[in-house]
Amino acid sequence: MGNEASYPKEMCSHFESEEIKRLGRSFKKLDFDKSGALSVNEFMSLPELQQNPLVKRVIDIFDTDGNGEVDFTEFIQGTSQFSVKGDEEQKLMFAFRIYDVDKDGYISNGELFQVLKMMVGNNLKDWQLQQLVDKTIIIMDKDGDGKLSFEEFSAVVRDLEVHKKLIVTV
């Protein structure tokens, strides 16, 4: 994993050196196989994450190289998005990426359905959820292309002040 204090400042701009050290200790505790990277199973060892239906989506977003694991650099960059010092736009982009499953820069009807299905489970019938998704797309899709851009998404979500809720203390 390397010396936590040796990472470039731009990578850690939202964290002080003490916070990086604490994150390094947390990372090492989660890295059961000492591989230098965290698997989904290692993340899921945290009881507070086990019941979160979006944890795999968050890990996928943290995993910027797409190798199925989160190394320490990805861990720091990912968690920095939840820093008190993180900016609103960065937090909104993170929320957008939860729904942009195929990473094409848009949230399609199918992607919105897929992520909401993870969240509601069997509490809604698929046809009920699909109606909700269809209505949401119709309301939010200002340019009429049948999908949501980051601008369309943030225009609605910004007013909900989601970015103020995406904060974790280290």
N, CA, C and O of each residue as an XYZ file, in Angstrom:
680
protein
N       0.827     -1.185      0.000
C       0.000      0.000      0.000
C       0.870      1.245      0.000
O       0.476      2.270     -0.557
N       2.022      1.178      0.602
C       2.889      2.345      0.605
C       2.641      3.237      1.807
O       1.732      3.012      2.606
N       3.463      4.237      1.905
C       3.373      5.207      2.984
C       2.258      6.197      2.673
O       2.305      6.907      1.669
N       1.264      6.235      3.538
C       0.098      7.087      3.310
C       0.493      8.550      3.152
O      -0.151      9.283      2.402
N       1.528      8.982      3.839
C       1.936     10.383      3.805
C       2.637     10.736      2.495
O       2.830     11.916      2.206
N       3.025      9.734      1.694
C       3.776     10.003      0.477
C       2.894     10.213     -0.744
O       3.414     10.440     -1.836
N       1.607     10.147     -0.597
C       0.724     10.338     -1.754
C       0.694     11.797     -2.150
O       0.773     12.681     -1.296
N       0.577     12.055     -3.462
C       0.563     13.452     -3.924
C      -0.575     14.255     -3.306
O      -1.653     13.725     -3.039
N      -0.323     15.522     -3.087
C      -1.299     16.406     -2.444
C      -2.615     16.472     -3.220
O      -3.684     16.548     -2.613
N      -2.550     16.442     -4.579
C      -3.790     16.538     -5.351
C      -4.693     15.333     -5.124
O      -5.914     15.441     -5.239
N      -4.098     14.179     -4.799
C      -4.901     12.993     -4.528
C      -5.619     13.129     -3.191
O      -6.719     12.605     -3.019
N      -5.006     13.822     -2.257
C      -5.496     13.891     -0.885
C      -5.992     15.282     -0.521
O      -6.058     15.621      0.660
N      -6.334     16.076     -1.495
C      -6.607     17.485     -1.228
C      -7.726     17.721     -0.214
O      -7.787     18.792      0.391
N      -8.602     16.752     -0.019
C      -9.695     16.937      0.929
C      -9.361     16.407      2.325
O     -10.160     16.542      3.251
N      -8.192     15.812      2.469
C      -7.826     15.219      3.751
C      -6.520     15.794      4.279
O      -5.598     16.084      3.517
N      -6.460     15.950      5.577
C      -5.213     16.305      6.248
C      -4.385     15.026      6.394
O      -4.919     13.928      6.239
N      -3.096     15.153      6.690
C      -2.230     13.968      6.774
C      -2.689     12.995      7.866
O      -2.571     11.781      7.698
N      -3.209     13.514      8.975
C      -3.713     12.625     10.042
C      -4.914     11.814      9.550
O      -5.064     10.640      9.886
N      -5.761     12.458      8.752
C      -6.927     11.751      8.205
C      -6.471     10.651      7.238
O      -7.038      9.558      7.225
N      -5.457     10.941      6.439
C      -4.916      9.937      5.509
C      -4.373      8.744      6.300
O      -4.569      7.592      5.913
N      -3.697      9.029      7.398
C      -3.149      7.939      8.233
C      -4.283      7.088      8.809
O      -4.194      5.861      8.822
N      -5.351      7.740      9.285
C      -6.492      6.987      9.820
C      -7.149      6.148      8.732
O      -7.512      4.994      8.964
N      -7.301      6.730      7.542
C      -7.862      5.973      6.420
C      -6.961      4.801      6.050
O      -7.442      3.727      5.691
N      -5.644      5.016      6.141
C      -4.688      3.935      5.862
C      -4.846      2.790      6.847
O      -4.804      1.622      6.458
N      -5.028      3.117      8.115
C      -5.236      2.068      9.131
C      -6.551      1.326      8.874
O      -6.608      0.102      8.989
N      -7.597      2.065      8.530
C      -8.886      1.430      8.228
C      -8.763      0.522      7.008
O      -9.297     -0.587      6.994
N      -8.067      0.994      5.998
C      -7.873      0.215      4.774
C      -7.155     -1.098      5.101
O      -7.568     -2.169      4.656
N      -6.079     -1.000      5.882
C      -5.303     -2.199      6.236
C      -6.148     -3.198      7.029
O      -6.019     -4.407      6.836
N      -7.004     -2.702      7.911
C      -7.872     -3.594      8.690
C      -8.850     -4.337      7.787
O      -9.152     -5.507      8.025
N      -9.345     -3.663      6.753
C     -10.304     -4.285      5.829
C      -9.623     -5.240      4.856
O     -10.254     -6.173      4.360
N      -8.361     -5.017      4.583
C      -7.619     -5.814      3.599
C      -7.173     -7.140      4.233
O      -5.993     -7.337      4.524
N      -8.135     -8.038      4.438
C      -7.885     -9.304      5.147
C      -6.815    -10.157      4.479
O      -6.005    -10.780      5.165
N      -6.800    -10.192      3.156
C      -5.838    -11.048      2.460
C      -4.508    -10.348      2.188
O      -3.622    -10.913      1.547
N      -4.376     -9.121      2.676
C      -3.146     -8.320      2.550
C      -2.696     -8.168      1.096
O      -1.501     -8.150      0.803
N      -3.678     -8.060      0.186
C      -3.366     -7.938     -1.240
C      -3.081     -6.503     -1.664
O      -2.587     -6.266     -2.767
N      -3.390     -5.547     -0.793
C      -3.221     -4.147     -1.153
C      -4.433     -3.577     -1.866
O      -4.413     -2.446     -2.352
N      -5.497     -4.385     -1.922
C      -6.734     -3.938     -2.560
C      -7.908     -4.575     -1.827
O      -7.784     -5.652     -1.243
N      -9.050     -3.891     -1.866
C     -10.237     -4.389     -1.177
C     -11.221     -4.984     -2.179
O     -11.575     -4.357     -3.177
N     -11.646     -6.197     -1.890
C     -12.665     -6.853     -2.700
C     -14.049     -6.469     -2.178
O     -14.176     -5.864     -1.114
N     -15.069     -6.823     -2.930
C     -16.440     -6.576     -2.482
C     -16.661     -7.277     -1.142
O     -17.257     -6.696     -0.235
N     -16.190     -8.513     -1.008
C     -16.378     -9.261      0.248
C     -15.696     -8.583      1.424
O     -16.228     -8.588      2.534
N     -14.528     -8.001      1.196
C     -13.842     -7.298      2.279
C     -14.634     -6.052      2.695
O     -14.770     -5.775      3.887
N     -15.148     -5.313      1.730
C     -16.014     -4.169      2.058
C     -17.240     -4.641      2.837
O     -17.653     -4.010      3.809
N     -17.806     -5.746      2.399
C     -19.043     -6.247      3.003
C     -18.819     -6.796      4.415
O     -19.785     -7.137      5.098
N     -17.582     -6.887      4.858
C     -17.325     -7.327      6.229
C     -17.733     -6.259      7.242
O     -17.869     -6.546      8.432
N     -17.925     -5.036      6.773
C     -18.377     -3.963      7.662
C     -19.883     -4.097      7.874
O     -20.650     -3.989      6.917
N     -20.317     -4.329      9.112
C     -21.750     -4.515      9.375
C     -22.624     -3.376      8.853
O     -23.742     -3.609      8.394
N     -22.111     -2.138      8.924
C     -22.916     -1.001      8.485
C     -23.130     -0.974      6.968
O     -24.017     -0.274      6.479
N     -22.328     -1.726      6.231
C     -22.491     -1.777      4.773
C     -23.310     -2.978      4.306
O     -23.834     -2.981      3.192
N     -23.419     -3.987      5.150
C     -24.069     -5.234      4.747
C     -25.521     -5.045      4.328
O     -26.007     -5.766      3.457
N     -26.204     -4.108      4.918
C     -27.613     -3.897      4.606
C     -27.841     -2.790      3.584
O     -28.983     -2.495      3.231
N     -26.754     -2.173      3.104
C     -26.897     -1.086      2.144
C     -27.009     -1.665      0.732
O     -26.058     -2.275      0.243
N     -28.154     -1.485      0.075
C     -28.345     -2.088     -1.244
C     -27.476     -1.472     -2.345
O     -27.343     -2.051     -3.423
N     -26.891     -0.314     -2.085
C     -26.090      0.352     -3.113
C     -24.590      0.186     -2.932
O     -23.808      0.789     -3.668
N     -24.179     -0.624     -1.965
C     -22.758     -0.732     -1.670
C     -21.962     -1.216     -2.885
O     -20.851     -0.738     -3.115
N     -22.496     -2.134     -3.649
C     -21.772     -2.637     -4.821
C     -21.652     -1.553     -5.895
O     -20.659     -1.515     -6.621
N     -22.640     -0.683     -6.002
C     -22.549      0.437     -6.952
C     -21.462      1.418     -6.498
O     -20.696      1.922     -7.319
N     -21.399      1.685     -5.192
C     -20.378      2.590     -4.669
C     -18.990      2.011     -4.925
O     -18.088      2.731     -5.354
N     -18.813      0.717     -4.666
C     -17.517      0.073     -4.904
C     -17.161      0.159     -6.384
O     -16.006      0.410     -6.730
N     -18.132     -0.046     -7.247
C     -17.891      0.048     -8.689
C     -17.410      1.447     -9.077
O     -16.560      1.591     -9.955
N     -17.946      2.464     -8.430
C     -17.524      3.841     -8.716
C     -16.127      4.101     -8.163
O     -15.322      4.770     -8.811
N     -15.833      3.586     -6.988
C     -14.492      3.724     -6.415
C     -13.453      3.038     -7.306
O     -12.338      3.538     -7.457
N     -13.812      1.908     -7.891
C     -12.910      1.071     -8.690
C     -12.703      1.693    -10.072
O     -13.284      1.238    -11.057
N     -11.877      2.726    -10.138
C     -11.727      3.485    -11.377
C     -11.016      2.714    -12.480
O     -11.224      3.008    -13.657
N     -10.182      1.735    -12.136
C      -9.509      0.970    -13.195
C     -10.310     -0.259    -13.628
O      -9.910     -0.968    -14.551
N     -11.441     -0.512    -12.961
C     -12.343     -1.578    -13.378
C     -11.837     -2.996    -13.160
O     -12.301     -3.926    -13.821
N     -10.887     -3.174    -12.237
C     -10.344     -4.523    -12.010
C     -11.117     -5.320    -10.958
O     -10.729     -6.439    -10.624
N     -12.202     -4.756    -10.435
C     -13.023     -5.482     -9.470
C     -12.591     -5.316     -8.025
O     -13.216     -5.874     -7.123
N     -11.530     -4.553     -7.795
C     -11.043     -4.296     -6.438
C     -10.706     -2.815     -6.300
O     -10.517     -2.112     -7.292
N     -10.635     -2.358     -5.057
C     -10.327     -0.956     -4.772
C      -8.977     -0.895     -4.071
O      -8.829     -1.360     -2.941
N      -7.982     -0.307     -4.764
C      -6.667     -0.156     -4.136
C      -6.685      1.097     -3.249
O      -7.689      1.807     -3.190
N      -5.576      1.358     -2.568
C      -5.568      2.456     -1.610
C      -5.780      3.811     -2.283
O      -6.478      4.667     -1.740
N      -5.191      4.012     -3.448
C      -5.379      5.274     -4.163
C      -6.854      5.469     -4.498
O      -7.402      6.549     -4.278
N      -7.494      4.438     -5.027
C      -8.922      4.517     -5.349
C      -9.758      4.729     -4.089
O     -10.755      5.450     -4.108
N      -9.341      4.094     -2.998
C     -10.030      4.229     -1.711
C      -9.995      5.681     -1.235
O     -11.016      6.232     -0.823
N      -8.815      6.293     -1.296
C      -8.669      7.691     -0.864
C      -9.458      8.614     -1.788
O     -10.186      9.489     -1.321
N      -9.314      8.419     -3.093
C     -10.038      9.268     -4.040
C     -11.544      9.095     -3.878
O     -12.290     10.071     -3.957
N     -11.997      7.867     -3.653
C     -13.421      7.606     -3.471
C     -13.965      8.221     -2.199
O     -14.998      8.891     -2.222
N     -13.280      8.000     -1.092
C     -13.766      8.541      0.168
C     -13.653     10.064      0.211
O     -14.401     10.720      0.936
N     -12.724     10.630     -0.561
C     -12.578     12.095     -0.558
C     -13.840     12.778     -1.071
O     -14.095     13.940     -0.753
N     -14.628     12.055     -1.865
C     -15.870     12.625     -2.375
C     -16.881     12.872     -1.256
O     -17.822     13.648     -1.419
N     -16.678     12.205     -0.122
C     -17.577     12.354      1.017
C     -17.009     13.288      2.080
O     -17.615     13.468      3.136
N     -15.861     13.875      1.812
C     -15.223     14.775      2.759
C     -16.046     16.047      2.937
O     -16.720     16.507      2.015
N     -15.976     16.589      4.120
C     -16.634     17.876      4.399
C     -16.094     18.937      3.437
O     -16.813     19.860      3.055
N     -14.823     18.799      3.050
C     -14.197     19.770      2.156
C     -14.550     19.525      0.689
O     -14.246     20.361     -0.162
N     -15.188     18.394      0.381
C     -15.571     18.097     -0.992
C     -16.587     19.100     -1.491
O     -17.432     19.568     -0.728
N     -16.508     19.432     -2.774
C     -17.432     20.447     -3.278
C     -18.754     19.829     -3.738
O     -18.859     18.628     -3.986
N     -19.737     20.687     -3.839
C     -21.098     20.284     -4.184
C     -21.142     19.555     -5.523
O     -21.802     18.524     -5.650
N     -20.448     20.084     -6.509
C     -20.467     19.495     -7.854
C     -19.913     18.068     -7.834
O     -20.456     17.180     -8.491
N     -18.852     17.856     -7.094
C     -18.239     16.528     -6.983
C     -19.210     15.538     -6.339
O     -19.317     14.395     -6.785
N     -19.902     15.961     -5.315
C     -20.862     15.099     -4.639
C     -22.061     14.800     -5.543
O     -22.565     13.677     -5.558
N     -22.512     15.797     -6.291
C     -23.606     15.575     -7.236
C     -23.182     14.602     -8.334
O     -23.970     13.751     -8.747
N     -21.944     14.725     -8.807
C     -21.443     13.812     -9.835
C     -21.379     12.389     -9.284
O     -21.691     11.435     -9.997
N     -20.982     12.239     -8.034
C     -20.950     10.912     -7.430
C     -22.363     10.319     -7.389
O     -22.564      9.159     -7.748
N     -23.323     11.108     -6.957
C     -24.713     10.637     -6.908
C     -25.194     10.260     -8.310
O     -25.878      9.250     -8.476
N     -24.848     11.051     -9.304
C     -25.222     10.765    -10.691
C     -24.624      9.430    -11.134
O     -25.302      8.621    -11.768
N     -23.361      9.205    -10.801
C     -22.669      7.984    -11.226
C     -23.276      6.725    -10.602
O     -23.134      5.635    -11.156
N     -23.946      6.864     -9.462
C     -24.646      5.713     -8.878
C     -25.657      5.172     -9.888
O     -25.808      3.960    -10.038
N     -26.338      6.070    -10.569
C     -27.396      5.690    -11.514
C     -26.878      5.427    -12.933
O     -27.507      4.689    -13.690
N     -25.756      6.013    -13.293
C     -25.186      5.840    -14.636
C     -24.376      4.544    -14.676
O     -23.146      4.566    -14.712
N     -25.076      3.437    -14.670
C     -24.459      2.114    -14.543
C     -23.501      1.821    -15.702
O     -22.419      1.280    -15.474
N     -23.872      2.163    -16.927
C     -23.013      1.847    -18.072
C     -21.958      2.919    -18.347
O     -21.194      2.813    -19.306
N     -21.921      3.936    -17.514
C     -20.899      4.991    -17.550
C     -20.857      5.742    -18.876
O     -19.783      6.143    -19.324
N     -22.019      5.938    -19.512
C     -22.056      6.659    -20.781
C     -22.375      8.143    -20.626
O     -22.496      8.862    -21.618
N     -22.513      8.604    -19.374
C     -22.798     10.017    -19.137
C     -24.278     10.346    -19.095
O     -24.653     11.517    -19.024
N     -25.122      9.326    -19.138
C     -26.571      9.517    -19.091
C     -27.203      8.454    -18.200
O     -26.657      7.363    -18.032
N     -28.350      8.782    -17.638
C     -29.142      7.802    -16.891
C     -30.316      7.427    -17.783
O     -31.184      8.252    -18.068
N     -30.332      6.188    -18.215
C     -31.426      5.710    -19.061
C     -32.579      5.235    -18.184
O     -32.438      5.091    -16.969
N     -33.700      4.999    -18.812
C     -34.870      4.454    -18.130
C     -34.499      3.134    -17.457
O     -34.847      2.906    -16.299
N     -33.797      2.274    -18.176
C     -33.400      0.967    -17.638
C     -32.450      1.069    -16.459
O     -32.564      0.311    -15.496
N     -31.508      2.007    -16.532
C     -30.563      2.190    -15.429
C     -31.276      2.701    -14.184
O     -31.018      2.231    -13.076
N     -32.166      3.657    -14.370
C     -32.915      4.186    -13.232
C     -33.742      3.075    -12.599
O     -33.800      2.962    -11.375
N     -34.382      2.254    -13.429
C     -35.151      1.124    -12.919
C     -34.249      0.172    -12.131
O     -34.588     -0.241    -11.022
N     -33.105     -0.168    -12.713
C     -32.167     -1.118    -12.093
C     -31.711     -0.659    -10.709
O     -31.718     -1.443     -9.760
N     -31.316      0.606    -10.594
C     -30.810      1.109     -9.315
C     -31.947      1.262     -8.305
O     -31.787      0.917     -7.134
N     -33.077      1.770     -8.747
C     -34.211      1.889     -7.818
C     -34.681      0.520     -7.359
O     -35.113      0.369     -6.216
N     -34.605     -0.478     -8.224
C     -34.979     -1.853     -7.844
C     -34.059     -2.355     -6.722
O     -34.509     -3.036     -5.800
N     -32.777     -2.012     -6.809
C     -31.844     -2.371     -5.726
C     -32.294     -1.746     -4.414
O     -32.183     -2.356     -3.350
N     -32.802     -0.521     -4.504
C     -33.173      0.220     -3.300
C     -34.506     -0.233     -2.715
O     -34.639     -0.330     -1.495
N     -35.491     -0.513     -3.561
C     -36.823     -0.849     -3.041
C     -37.048     -2.347     -2.906
O     -37.993     -2.775     -2.244
N     -36.182     -3.155     -3.534
C     -36.332     -4.603     -3.446
C     -37.696     -5.040     -3.942
O     -38.112     -4.694     -5.048
N     -38.383     -5.802     -3.111
C     -39.709     -6.305     -3.474
C     -40.842     -5.481     -2.863
O     -41.993     -5.917     -2.852
N     -40.518     -4.297     -2.358
C     -41.550     -3.447     -1.757
C     -42.509     -2.871     -2.788
O     -43.620     -2.467     -2.447
N     -42.086     -2.832     -4.044
C     -42.957     -2.399     -5.138
C     -42.954     -3.493     -6.200
O     -41.940     -4.157     -6.416
N     -44.069     -3.673     -6.847
C     -44.115     -4.592     -7.985
C     -43.365     -3.923     -9.133
O     -43.304     -2.695     -9.208
N     -42.795     -4.729    -10.023
C     -42.006     -4.177    -11.122
C     -42.800     -3.171    -11.954
O     -42.255     -2.150    -12.375
N     -44.069     -3.449    -12.191
C     -44.861     -2.525    -13.010
C     -45.066     -1.189    -12.292
O     -45.130     -0.141    -12.936
N     -45.169     -1.226    -10.949
C     -45.306      0.012    -10.184
C     -44.011      0.823    -10.253
O     -44.023      2.039    -10.443
N     -42.914      0.119    -10.095
C     -41.610      0.777    -10.163
C     -41.392      1.356    -11.558
O     -40.889      2.472    -11.691
N     -41.761      0.618    -12.591
C     -41.589      1.098    -13.960
C     -42.412      2.362    -14.199
O     -41.954      3.281    -14.878
N     -43.612      2.411    -13.648
C     -44.428      3.627    -13.777
C     -43.735      4.819    -13.111
O     -43.719      5.924    -13.655
N     -43.171      4.582    -11.941
C     -42.438      5.631    -11.222
C     -41.235      6.098    -12.044
O     -40.988      7.298    -12.160
N     -40.498      5.159    -12.606
C     -39.330      5.484    -13.435
C     -39.760      6.288    -14.664
O     -39.164      7.318    -14.980
N     -40.792      5.814    -15.350
C     -41.276      6.507    -16.556
C     -41.666      7.948    -16.234
O     -41.309      8.874    -16.962
N     -42.399      8.127    -15.139
C     -42.844      9.460    -14.746
C     -41.639     10.346    -14.387
O     -41.598     11.521    -14.750
N     -40.677      9.778    -13.684
C     -39.477     10.522    -13.296
C     -38.723     10.995    -14.534
O     -38.314     12.153    -14.610
N     -38.540     10.111    -15.495
C     -37.833     10.475    -16.724
C     -38.592     11.586    -17.453
O     -37.986     12.555    -17.910
N     -39.894     11.450    -17.562
C     -40.704     12.464    -18.255
C     -40.546     13.829    -17.585
O     -40.381     14.840    -18.268
N     -40.595     13.863    -16.273
C     -40.507     15.130    -15.530
C     -39.108     15.746    -15.612
O     -38.975     16.956    -15.796
N     -38.069     14.923    -15.478
C     -36.704     15.440    -15.391
C     -36.037     15.661    -16.753
O     -35.111     16.466    -16.858
N     -36.486     14.969    -17.781
C     -35.854     15.007    -19.098
C     -36.278     16.255    -19.867
O     -37.259     16.235    -20.611
N     -35.537     17.329    -19.680
C     -35.908     18.625    -20.267
C     -35.672     18.691    -21.777
O     -36.372     19.424    -22.475
N     -34.692     17.935    -22.290
C     -34.427     18.017    -23.730
C     -35.154     16.943    -24.539
O     -35.027     16.890    -25.762
N     -35.917     16.087    -23.851
C     -36.762     15.116    -24.531
C     -36.042     13.978    -25.225
O     -36.599     13.359    -26.131
N     -34.801     13.687    -24.815
C     -34.066     12.599    -25.469
C     -34.291     11.231    -24.813
O     -33.698     10.237    -25.233
N     -35.145     11.180    -23.787
C     -35.480      9.910    -23.150
C     -34.493      9.429    -22.104
O     -34.612      8.314    -21.597
N     -33.516     10.270    -21.779
C     -32.527      9.921    -20.755
C     -32.133     11.191    -20.015
O     -32.423     12.303    -20.457
N     -31.473     11.005    -18.889
C     -31.110     12.150    -18.055
C     -29.621     12.439    -18.149
O     -28.790     11.559    -17.920
N     -29.294     13.668    -18.483
C     -27.897     14.108    -18.465
C     -27.548     14.512    -17.033
O     -28.418     14.600    -16.167
N     -26.264     14.756    -16.804
C     -25.842     15.233    -15.491
C     -26.516     16.560    -15.165
O     -26.917     16.791    -14.025
N     -26.642     17.434    -16.164
C     -27.256     18.748    -15.946
C     -28.721     18.595    -15.528
O     -29.177     19.270    -14.606
N     -29.457     17.710    -16.204
C     -30.869     17.498    -15.868
C     -31.005     16.878    -14.477
O     -31.874     17.262    -13.695
N     -30.137     15.920    -14.184
C     -30.138     15.265    -12.876
C     -29.841     16.277    -11.774
O     -30.566     16.360    -10.783
N     -28.752     17.055    -11.959
C     -28.372     17.981    -10.895
C     -29.341     19.122    -10.712
O     -29.457     19.657     -9.609
N     -30.046     19.514    -11.767
C     -31.035     20.586    -11.633
C     -32.100     20.216    -10.608
O     -32.602     21.086     -9.895
N     -32.444     18.945    -10.528
C     -33.457     18.482     -9.574
C     -32.821     18.121     -8.230
O     -33.309     18.524     -7.174
N     -31.748     17.373     -8.282
C     -31.135     16.853     -7.055
C     -30.478     17.961     -6.236
O     -30.459     17.893     -5.007
N     -29.947     18.965     -6.894
C     -29.300     20.089     -6.184
C     -30.272     20.729     -5.190
O     -29.883     21.080     -4.076
N     -31.527     20.879     -5.592
C     -32.541     21.474     -4.711
C     -32.848     20.599     -3.503
O     -33.325     21.094     -2.482
N     -32.577     19.301     -3.614
C     -32.802     18.381     -2.491
C     -31.644     18.417     -1.498
O     -31.713     17.819     -0.425
N     -30.578     19.130     -1.872
C     -29.374     19.277     -1.050
C     -28.771     17.933     -0.654
O     -28.315     17.751      0.475
N     -28.775     16.996     -1.599
C     -28.180     15.675     -1.390
C     -26.704     15.806     -1.050
O     -26.188     15.059     -0.219
N     -26.026     16.748     -1.685
C     -24.597     16.934     -1.447
C     -24.279     17.196      0.025
O     -23.182     16.874      0.482
N     -25.214     17.772      0.767
C     -24.992     18.035      2.186
C     -25.103     16.753      3.023
O     -24.623     16.704      4.155
N     -25.737     15.722      2.460
C     -25.901     14.460      3.164
C     -24.776     13.482      2.839
O     -24.603     12.487      3.543
N     -24.003     13.753      1.774
C     -22.916     12.868      1.362
C     -21.619     13.279      2.046
O     -20.659     13.697      1.400
N     -21.615     13.151      3.362
C     -20.448     13.538      4.158
C     -20.152     12.436      5.163
O     -21.045     11.883      5.804
N     -18.874     12.143      5.272
C     -18.419     11.200      6.277
C     -17.235     11.831      6.984
O     -16.426     12.517      6.361
N     -17.132     11.601      8.273
C     -15.982     12.127      9.004
C     -14.976     11.006      9.182
O     -15.332      9.843      9.373
N     -13.725     11.385      9.115
C     -12.641     10.414      9.214
C     -12.008     10.484     10.576
O     -11.069      9.739     10.859
